[in-house]
Amino acid sequence: MKKNNDLRTLTRLALLVAIELVMKAVGLGSVPMGPLYMSFLTLPIAVGAITMGPAAGAILGGVFGAVSFYDAVTGASAMTGALFQVSPVNTFILCVGMRVLMGLCVGLVFNGLKRFDKPGTWSYIVSAMCAPGLNTLFFMGYIVLAFYGCDYIQNIVAAKGAANPFMFVVLLVGVQGVMEFLVSGILGGIVARAVAKFLK
């Protein structure tokens, strides 16, 4: 019985990885918005983290991070491509490490919330909204910690007229962050709840 459960989990995980890669390949995963991308790749991560647990969230976050790091190395992303020239190691941590952490945390948040939400009415939506929220928090937080002093970021700071790192993040993320939060969060919560009910 355990073998069957493991096989089902691996199959679902592989399906979500495939969905992530297809979303990226057809342009649904990330939409360019200035130097950043509005990313909807947090949606399958949220679904996996909620329905299969923190480890699955971390793996799916790692896939998102690997795709993001590939864009940095090839220069497909203007911002991470420029940051890769500054520090490849910190760019790897930014792209991969922060996404693994985000996926892990979404699973942990859901595990914590479902204790207070036995009927499962709101914990799915709140947990799914954490995916884009934490992605932005970790990603932009690490940019501020590791890259804020570099010329590339300081040029953006000057262009945006940001008085401090907090304002830099707010001005850079802006509408994009709100859209990610609402679309990925609400849709991710609905899908995760439907998947969880189907699997029962």
Backbone as numpy.savetxt, mean C-alpha at the origin, in Angstrom:
# Nx Ny Nz CAx CAy CAz Cx Cy Cz
-6.59 -32.69 6.12 -7.41 -31.49 6.12 -6.55 -30.23 6.12
-5.46 -30.25 6.92 -4.57 -29.09 6.99 -3.92 -28.82 5.63
-3.58 -29.93 4.91 -2.98 -29.77 3.58 -3.94 -29.07 2.64
-5.23 -29.43 2.71 -6.23 -28.79 1.86 -6.37 -27.31 2.18
-6.36 -26.98 3.48 -6.45 -25.58 3.89 -5.24 -24.79 3.42
-4.04 -25.38 3.56 -2.82 -24.73 3.10 -2.85 -24.50 1.60
-3.34 -25.48 0.87 -3.43 -25.36 -0.59 -4.41 -24.28 -0.99
-5.55 -24.23 -0.29 -6.53 -23.17 -0.57 -5.95 -21.79 -0.29
-5.25 -21.66 0.83 -4.63 -20.38 1.19 -3.60 -19.96 0.14
-2.75 -20.90 -0.27 -1.74 -20.60 -1.30 -2.39 -20.22 -2.62
-3.49 -20.89 -2.96 -4.20 -20.58 -4.20 -4.78 -19.18 -4.15
-5.41 -18.83 -3.02 -5.98 -17.49 -2.88 -4.89 -16.43 -2.90
-3.77 -16.73 -2.25 -2.65 -15.79 -2.23 -2.10 -15.59 -3.64
-1.93 -16.68 -4.37 -1.43 -16.59 -5.75 -2.40 -15.80 -6.63
-3.70 -15.98 -6.40 -4.69 -15.24 -7.17 -4.60 -13.74 -6.90
-4.43 -13.37 -5.64 -4.30 -11.94 -5.30 -3.00 -11.35 -5.83
-1.91 -12.13 -5.83 -0.65 -11.67 -6.44 -0.88 -11.42 -7.92
-1.56 -12.36 -8.59 -1.85 -12.21 -10.02 -2.69 -10.97 -10.28
-3.68 -10.73 -9.42 -4.53 -9.54 -9.57 -3.68 -8.27 -9.44
-2.77 -8.25 -8.46 -1.87 -7.09 -8.29 -1.07 -6.84 -9.56
-0.49 -7.91 -10.10 0.38 -7.77 -11.28 -0.42 -7.36 -12.52
-1.62 -7.90 -12.66 -2.47 -7.52 -13.80 -2.91 -6.06 -13.66
-3.30 -5.66 -12.45 -3.68 -4.26 -12.22 -2.55 -3.32 -12.61
-1.32 -3.68 -12.23 -0.16 -2.86 -12.58 0.07 -2.86 -14.09
-0.03 -4.04 -14.71 0.26 -4.17 -16.14 -0.72 -3.39 -17.01
-2.01 -3.37 -16.61 -3.01 -2.70 -17.45 -3.25 -1.24 -17.02
-2.50 -0.78 -16.03 -2.60 0.63 -15.63 -3.65 0.93 -14.59
-4.29 -0.10 -14.03 -5.28 0.12 -12.97 -4.64 0.23 -11.60
-3.40 -0.25 -11.49 -2.73 -0.28 -10.20 -2.25 1.06 -9.73
-1.79 1.89 -10.66 -1.27 3.20 -10.27 -1.51 4.21 -11.37
-2.06 5.35 -10.95 -2.38 6.43 -11.87 -1.44 7.59 -11.58
-0.66 8.07 -12.58 0.28 9.17 -12.32 -0.44 10.45 -11.88
0.09 11.05 -10.80 -0.42 12.33 -10.29 0.79 13.17 -9.90
1.36 13.91 -10.83 2.57 14.68 -10.54 3.75 13.73 -10.32
4.57 14.00 -9.30 5.72 13.12 -9.07 5.34 11.78 -8.43
4.13 11.69 -7.88 3.67 10.47 -7.22 2.68 9.71 -8.10
2.33 8.51 -7.66 1.30 7.72 -8.31 0.17 7.51 -7.32
-1.09 7.67 -7.79 -2.23 7.30 -6.97 -2.37 5.79 -7.14
-2.14 5.06 -6.08 -2.06 3.61 -6.17 -3.30 2.93 -5.63
-3.83 2.00 -6.44 -4.94 1.18 -6.00 -4.48 -0.26 -5.74
-3.17 -0.47 -5.71 -2.64 -1.79 -5.42 -2.81 -2.18 -3.95
-3.22 -1.22 -3.14 -3.49 -1.55 -1.74 -4.78 -2.35 -1.59
-5.64 -2.32 -2.61 -6.92 -3.03 -2.54 -6.73 -4.54 -2.38
-6.00 -5.23 -3.28 -5.80 -6.67 -3.06 -4.99 -6.98 -1.80
-4.13 -6.05 -1.40 -3.37 -6.26 -0.16 -4.32 -6.27 1.03
-5.25 -5.31 1.05 -6.24 -5.26 2.14 -7.09 -6.52 2.16
-7.55 -6.96 0.99 -8.38 -8.17 0.92 -7.61 -9.37 1.47
-6.35 -9.52 1.07 -5.54 -10.64 1.54 -5.24 -10.57 3.03
-4.89 -9.38 3.49 -4.55 -9.22 4.92 -5.76 -9.49 5.81
-6.94 -9.07 5.35 -8.16 -9.24 6.14 -8.64 -10.69 6.11
-8.61 -11.31 4.95 -9.18 -12.67 4.82 -8.19 -13.78 5.14
-6.88 -13.50 5.05 -5.89 -14.55 5.29 -4.89 -14.24 6.39
-4.89 -13.01 6.89 -4.03 -12.69 8.03 -2.84 -11.81 7.70
-2.13 -11.38 8.74 -1.00 -10.45 8.59 0.12 -10.97 7.68
0.43 -12.28 7.74 1.52 -12.81 6.90 1.18 -12.66 5.42
-0.07 -12.95 5.06 -0.49 -12.79 3.66 -0.43 -11.31 3.27
-0.84 -10.44 4.18 -0.75 -9.00 3.91 0.68 -8.57 3.66
1.61 -9.11 4.46 3.02 -8.76 4.28 3.55 -9.26 2.93
3.17 -10.47 2.53 3.62 -11.01 1.24 3.07 -10.17 0.09
1.77 -9.85 0.15 1.16 -9.04 -0.91 1.75 -7.63 -0.93
2.04 -7.10 0.25 2.73 -5.80 0.32 4.11 -5.88 -0.31
4.79 -7.02 -0.12 6.10 -7.21 -0.73 6.04 -7.24 -2.24
4.96 -7.81 -2.79 4.78 -7.82 -4.26 4.60 -6.39 -4.76
3.75 -5.62 -4.08 3.55 -4.21 -4.42 4.89 -3.47 -4.35
5.65 -3.74 -3.28 6.95 -3.09 -3.11 7.94 -3.46 -4.19
7.94 -4.74 -4.61 8.86 -5.18 -5.66 8.55 -4.49 -6.98
7.26 -4.35 -7.28 6.85 -3.64 -8.51 7.27 -2.18 -8.43
7.07 -1.58 -7.26 7.45 -0.18 -7.06 8.96 0.01 -7.18
9.72 -0.92 -6.61 11.18 -0.83 -6.68 11.67 -1.02 -8.12
11.01 -1.89 -8.86 11.34 -2.07 -10.29 11.15 -0.75 -11.03
10.05 -0.04 -10.73 9.81 1.27 -11.35 10.91 2.27 -10.97
11.41 2.16 -9.74 12.49 3.06 -9.29 13.77 2.77 -10.06
14.11 1.48 -10.19 15.36 1.09 -10.87 15.32 1.46 -12.35
14.16 1.27 -12.98 14.05 1.54 -14.43 13.76 3.01 -14.73
13.41 3.78 -13.70 13.08 5.19 -13.91 11.65 5.40 -14.36
10.81 4.35 -14.30 9.41 4.48 -14.70 8.65 5.41 -13.76
9.10 5.51 -12.52 8.52 6.46 -11.56 9.50 7.61 -11.38
9.04 8.82 -11.64 9.93 9.99 -11.55 10.51 10.15 -10.15
9.65 10.04 -9.13 10.13 10.30 -7.77 11.06 9.20 -7.28
10.60 7.94 -7.30 11.46 6.88 -6.76 12.68 6.67 -7.64
12.56 6.95 -8.93 13.73 6.88 -9.81 14.80 7.89 -9.39
14.36 9.11 -9.05 15.31 10.13 -8.58 15.88 9.75 -7.22
15.05 9.20 -6.34 15.53 8.81 -5.02 16.48 7.62 -5.09
16.29 6.75 -6.07 17.21 5.62 -6.27 18.62 6.12 -6.58
18.71 7.23 -7.30 20.02 7.82 -7.62 20.68 8.36 -6.36
19.89 8.77 -5.39 20.42 9.30 -4.12 20.89 8.17 -3.23
20.03 7.13 -3.05 20.37 6.01 -2.18 19.56 4.77 -2.58
20.19 3.82 -3.27 19.48 2.59 -3.65 18.96 1.81 -2.44
19.75 1.76 -1.35 19.33 0.99 -0.17 18.09 1.61 0.47
18.12 2.93 0.68 16.96 3.59 1.26 15.75 3.54 0.34
15.98 3.54 -0.96 14.86 3.41 -1.91 14.25 2.02 -1.82
15.07 1.00 -1.63 14.55 -0.36 -1.45 13.70 -0.44 -0.19
14.20 0.14 0.90 13.44 0.15 2.16 12.13 0.91 1.96
12.21 2.03 1.26 11.03 2.86 0.99 9.99 2.07 0.19
10.42 1.46 -0.91 9.49 0.78 -1.81 9.01 -0.56 -1.28
9.93 -1.37 -0.79 9.58 -2.74 -0.38 9.28 -2.81 1.11
10.20 -2.34 1.93 10.04 -2.45 3.39 8.77 -1.80 3.91
8.48 -0.60 3.42 7.29 0.12 3.91 6.01 -0.57 3.47
6.02 -1.21 2.29 4.81 -1.90 1.80 4.60 -3.22 2.54
5.68 -3.93 2.85 5.57 -5.15 3.65 4.99 -4.80 5.02
5.51 -3.73 5.64 5.03 -3.28 6.94 3.56 -2.89 6.88
3.17 -2.21 5.81 1.77 -1.80 5.65 0.84 -3.01 5.59
1.19 -4.01 4.76 0.35 -5.21 4.63 0.24 -5.97 5.94
1.36 -6.08 6.64 1.38 -6.74 7.95 0.47 -6.02 8.94
0.58 -4.70 8.99 -0.20 -3.90 9.94 -1.70 -3.95 9.65
-2.07 -4.00 8.37 -3.51 -4.09 8.03 -4.09 -5.38 8.60
-3.36 -6.49 8.46 -3.82 -7.76 9.03 -3.91 -7.70 10.54
-2.94 -7.06 11.18 -2.96 -6.93 12.65 -4.11 -6.04 13.12
-4.36 -4.96 12.38 -5.46 -4.06 12.72 -6.79 -4.82 12.64
-6.96 -5.59 11.56 -8.21 -6.34 11.41 -8.37 -7.36 12.55
-7.29 -8.07 12.86 -7.37 -9.05 13.96 -7.77 -8.39 15.27
-7.28 -7.18 15.49 -7.65 -6.45 16.70 -9.09 -5.97 16.68
-9.52 -5.42 15.54 -10.87 -4.85 15.44 -11.97 -5.90 15.47
-11.71 -7.06 14.87 -12.80 -8.05 14.78 -13.21 -8.58 16.15
-12.36 -8.41 17.16 -12.74 -8.80 18.53 -13.89 -7.95 19.06
-13.96 -6.70 18.56 -15.00 -5.78 19.01 -16.18 -5.72 18.05
-16.06 -6.43 16.92 -17.08 -6.36 15.88 -17.45 -7.78 15.46
-18.11 -8.50 16.36 -18.46 -9.90 16.10 -19.31 -10.07 14.84
-20.29 -9.19 14.60 -21.08 -9.39 13.37 -20.32 -9.02 12.10
-19.20 -8.35 12.23 -18.39 -7.97 11.06 -19.04 -6.88 10.23
-19.57 -5.86 10.90 -20.26 -4.79 10.17 -19.32 -3.66 9.76
-18.38 -3.30 10.60 -17.53 -2.14 10.30 -16.04 -2.46 10.27
-15.62 -3.57 10.87 -14.17 -3.86 10.96 -13.53 -4.06 9.59
-14.28 -4.56 8.61 -13.74 -4.77 7.28 -13.43 -3.44 6.59
-14.38 -2.51 6.66 -14.19 -1.20 6.01 -13.05 -0.44 6.68
-13.07 -0.39 8.02 -12.03 0.36 8.75 -10.65 -0.23 8.47
-10.54 -1.55 8.48 -9.25 -2.20 8.23 -8.78 -1.94 6.80
-9.70 -2.04 5.84 -9.33 -1.79 4.44 -8.91 -0.35 4.23
-9.54 0.59 4.93 -9.14 2.00 4.83 -7.74 2.22 5.41
-7.34 1.34 6.33 -5.99 1.45 6.89 -4.92 1.17 5.83
-5.24 0.37 4.81 -4.23 0.02 3.80 -3.71 1.25 3.06
-4.57 2.04 2.39 -4.03 3.24 1.74 -3.53 4.28 2.75
-4.19 4.35 3.92 -3.75 5.30 4.95 -2.35 4.99 5.45
-2.11 3.72 5.80 -0.78 3.32 6.28 0.26 3.36 5.17
-0.16 3.02 3.95 0.77 3.09 2.82 1.31 4.51 2.67
0.40 5.48 2.71 0.81 6.89 2.59 1.66 7.31 3.78
1.22 6.94 4.98 1.94 7.32 6.20 3.37 6.76 6.20
3.52 5.46 5.93 4.84 4.84 5.95 5.72 5.35 4.80
5.14 5.42 3.61 5.91 5.84 2.42 6.40 7.28 2.57
5.47 8.19 2.85 5.85 9.60 2.97 6.69 9.84 4.23
6.39 9.12 5.29 7.19 9.24 6.51 8.64 8.86 6.27
8.84 7.78 5.50 10.22 7.35 5.23 10.92 8.32 4.28
10.17 8.90 3.35 10.78 9.92 2.48 11.29 11.08 3.33
10.47 11.51 4.29 10.88 12.62 5.16 12.10 12.22 6.00
12.08 11.00 6.54 13.20 10.55 7.38 14.50 10.36 6.61
14.41 9.76 5.43 15.63 9.37 4.71 16.05 10.33 3.60
15.10 11.08 3.04 15.42 11.85 1.83 15.11 13.34 1.91
14.56 13.80 3.02 14.07 15.18 3.07 15.14 16.22 2.72
16.37 15.95 3.08 17.44 16.92 2.83 18.02 16.87 1.43
17.66 15.88 0.61 18.27 15.77 -0.72 17.72 16.84 -1.66
18.48 17.15 -2.69 18.11 18.23 -3.62 16.75 17.98 -4.29
16.50 16.75 -4.69 15.25 16.45 -5.39 14.04 16.81 -4.54
14.04 16.35 -3.29 12.91 16.63 -2.39 12.86 18.11 -2.05
14.01 18.72 -1.82 14.02 20.15 -1.49 13.50 21.01 -2.64
13.71 20.57 -3.88 13.14 21.29 -5.03 11.61 21.21 -5.01
11.08 20.03 -4.65 9.61 19.88 -4.54 9.09 20.73 -3.39
9.81 20.71 -2.26 9.42 21.52 -1.09 9.33 22.99 -1.49
10.33 23.47 -2.22 10.34 24.87 -2.65 9.20 25.16 -3.63
8.98 24.24 -4.57 7.93 24.43 -5.57 6.54 24.45 -4.93
6.35 23.64 -3.90 5.06 23.57 -3.21 4.91 24.68 -2.17
6.03 25.30 -1.79 5.99 26.34 -0.76 5.73 25.77 0.63
6.23 24.57 0.87 6.00 23.91 2.16 6.94 24.49 3.21
6.38 24.86 4.35 7.17 25.47 5.42 7.88 24.44 6.28
7.39 23.19 6.27 7.98 22.14 7.11 7.66 20.77 6.51
8.25 19.71 7.03 8.00 18.37 6.46 6.53 17.96 6.47
5.81 18.32 7.53 4.38 17.97 7.59 3.61 18.61 6.45
3.85 19.90 6.22 3.16 20.60 5.13 3.58 20.05 3.77
4.82 19.64 3.65 5.31 19.01 2.42 4.47 17.77 2.10
4.26 16.93 3.11 3.48 15.69 2.91 2.04 16.03 2.55
1.44 16.96 3.28 0.04 17.33 3.03 -0.13 17.90 1.62
0.77 18.80 1.24 0.66 19.43 -0.08 0.95 18.46 -1.22
1.85 17.52 -0.99 2.21 16.57 -2.04 1.14 15.49 -2.20
0.62 15.00 -1.10 -0.36 13.90 -1.16 -1.75 14.44 -1.50
-2.21 15.43 -0.77 -3.47 16.12 -1.04 -4.64 15.25 -1.47
-5.23 15.62 -2.62 -6.43 14.96 -3.15 -6.16 13.49 -3.45
-4.95 13.22 -3.93 -4.58 11.85 -4.27 -4.76 10.92 -3.07
-4.29 11.35 -1.92 -4.39 10.54 -0.72 -5.83 10.29 -0.31
-6.67 11.31 -0.42 -8.08 11.17 -0.07 -8.76 10.19 -1.01
-8.46 10.30 -2.32 -9.06 9.38 -3.31 -8.65 7.94 -3.04
-7.36 7.71 -2.78 -6.88 6.36 -2.46 -7.61 5.82 -1.23
-7.69 6.66 -0.21 -8.30 6.28 1.06 -9.75 5.84 0.85
-10.51 6.64 0.10 -11.92 6.34 -0.09 -12.15 5.15 -1.03
-11.52 5.20 -2.21 -11.77 4.16 -3.21 -11.23 2.81 -2.74
-9.94 2.75 -2.42 -9.34 1.47 -2.01 -9.91 1.00 -0.68
-10.14 1.93 0.22 -10.63 1.56 1.53 -12.03 0.99 1.50
-12.96 1.73 0.93 -14.35 1.28 0.92 -14.51 0.04 0.04
-13.96 0.08 -1.16 -14.06 -1.07 -2.07 -13.36 -2.29 -1.48
-12.18 -2.08 -0.90 -11.44 -3.19 -0.28 -12.22 -3.82 0.86
-12.88 -3.01 1.68 -13.68 -3.52 2.79 -14.87 -4.34 2.31
-15.55 -3.84 1.28 -16.70 -4.55 0.73 -16.27 -5.89 0.13
-15.20 -5.87 -0.65 -14.71 -7.10 -1.28 -14.24 -8.10 -0.22
-13.48 -7.61 0.76 -12.97 -8.50 1.81 -14.10 -9.16 2.59
-15.14 -8.39 2.89 -16.29 -8.95 3.63 -17.00 -9.99 2.78
-17.16 -9.70 1.48 -17.82 -10.66 0.59 -17.00 -11.95 0.47
-15.68 -11.80 0.35 -14.80 -12.98 0.25 -14.85 -13.80 1.53
-14.80 -13.11 2.66 -14.83 -13.80 3.96 -16.14 -14.59 4.12
-17.26 -13.98 3.72 -18.56 -14.69 3.82 -18.59 -15.89 2.88
-18.03 -15.72 1.68 -18.00 -16.81 0.70 -17.18 -17.99 1.20
-16.09 -17.69 1.91 -15.19 -18.74 2.38 -15.68 -19.48 3.62
-16.70 -18.94 4.27 -17.22 -19.57 5.50 -17.91 -20.89 5.18
